[in-house]
């Protein structure tokens, strides 16, 4: 398993990086290659960052379960305002939900 989703070929191709700020997960650096026809960061680049961030989040939270690979099953997006420059990500989930999911995965892995 990869140490970070930034090492995956597509994410590496996009230039996704680990964020330097501890409260953030990943970052999409500024660059003209990410811009749309309005001169703002293209929605697909933002969604790639969001998808990679969910993987990075789960990679670290579920790393203790052998044989489990997190895969996005559903993705919804609602954009608040146009993005420009560096775009960073954060991810969180209620600890009780993470604990419950971890127990379920451990039970399934044991069988």
C-alpha positions in Angstrom: 0.0 0.0 0.0 1.2 3.5 -0.8 2.4 5.8 2.0 0.4 8.6 0.4 -2.1 8.9 -2.4 0.2 11.6 -3.9 2.3 8.7 -5.1 -0.4 7.3 -7.3 0.3 7.9 -11.0 -2.8 10.1 -11.7 -2.3 12.2 -8.5 1.4 12.5 -9.3 0.5 13.6 -12.9 -1.8 16.3 -11.5 0.9 17.5 -9.1 -1.1 16.9 -5.9 1.1 17.4 -2.8 0.9 16.8 0.9 -0.1 20.0 2.6 2.5 21.7 4.8 -0.1 23.0 7.2 -0.9 20.3 9.8 -4.6 21.1 9.7 -4.8 20.4 5.9 -4.3 17.1 4.0 -3.4 17.8 0.4 -2.8 20.7 -1.9 -3.2 21.5 -5.5 -0.5 24.0 -6.4 -1.3 27.0 -8.5 -0.8 26.5 -12.2 -2.3 27.5 -15.6 -2.8 23.8 -16.4 -5.6 23.7 -13.8 -7.6 26.7 -15.1 -11.0 26.6 -16.9 -12.4 29.1 -19.5 -13.1 31.6 -16.7 -9.5 31.6 -15.4 -10.4 29.8 -12.2 -9.5 26.3 -11.0 -11.4 23.8 -13.1 -14.0 21.8 -11.2 -12.5 18.5 -12.3 -9.1 19.5 -10.7 -11.0 20.3 -7.5 -12.8 17.0 -7.6 -9.6 15.1 -8.1 -8.2 16.9 -5.0 -11.3 15.9 -3.1 -11.2 12.3 -4.1 -7.5 12.0 -3.3 -8.1 13.6 0.0 -10.7 11.1 1.0 -8.3 8.4 0.1 -5.5 10.0 2.1 -7.8 10.4 5.1 -9.0 6.8 5.1 -5.5 5.5 4.4 -4.3 6.9 7.7 -7.5 6.1 9.7 -7.9 2.5 8.4 -4.2 1.5 8.0 -4.5 -1.0 10.8 -6.8 -3.3 8.9 -5.0 -5.7 6.6 -6.4 -6.4 3.1 -8.7 -3.3 3.0 -8.4 -0.8 0.1 -10.7 2.2 0.3 -12.6 3.0 -2.9 -14.9 6.0 -3.5 -18.4 4.7 -4.3 -20.1 8.1 -4.5 -19.1 11.7 -4.9 -21.2 14.8 -4.7 -19.9 18.4 -5.0 -21.3 21.7 -4.3 -19.1 24.7 -5.1 -19.4 27.8 -2.9 -17.2 30.1 -5.0 -14.7 30.0 -7.8 -11.2 28.8 -6.7 -7.9 30.4 -7.7 -4.3 29.9 -6.7 -3.4 27.0 -4.4 -6.4 24.8 -3.4 -6.0 22.9 -0.1 -8.1 20.1 1.4 -9.2 19.0 4.9 -11.2 15.9 5.8 -12.9 14.8 9.0 -15.5 12.3 10.2 -17.1 11.7 13.6 -14.8 9.5 15.6 -17.7 7.2 16.5 -18.4 6.6 12.8 -14.7 5.8 12.2 -14.6 3.4 15.1 -17.8 1.7 14.0 -16.4 1.3 10.4 -13.1 0.0 11.7 -14.9 -2.6 13.8 -17.0 -3.7 10.8 -13.9 -3.9 8.6 -11.9 -5.9 11.2 -14.8 -8.3 11.6 -15.1 -8.8 7.8 -11.4 -9.2 7.4 -11.3 -11.9 10.1 -13.8 -14.1 8.2 
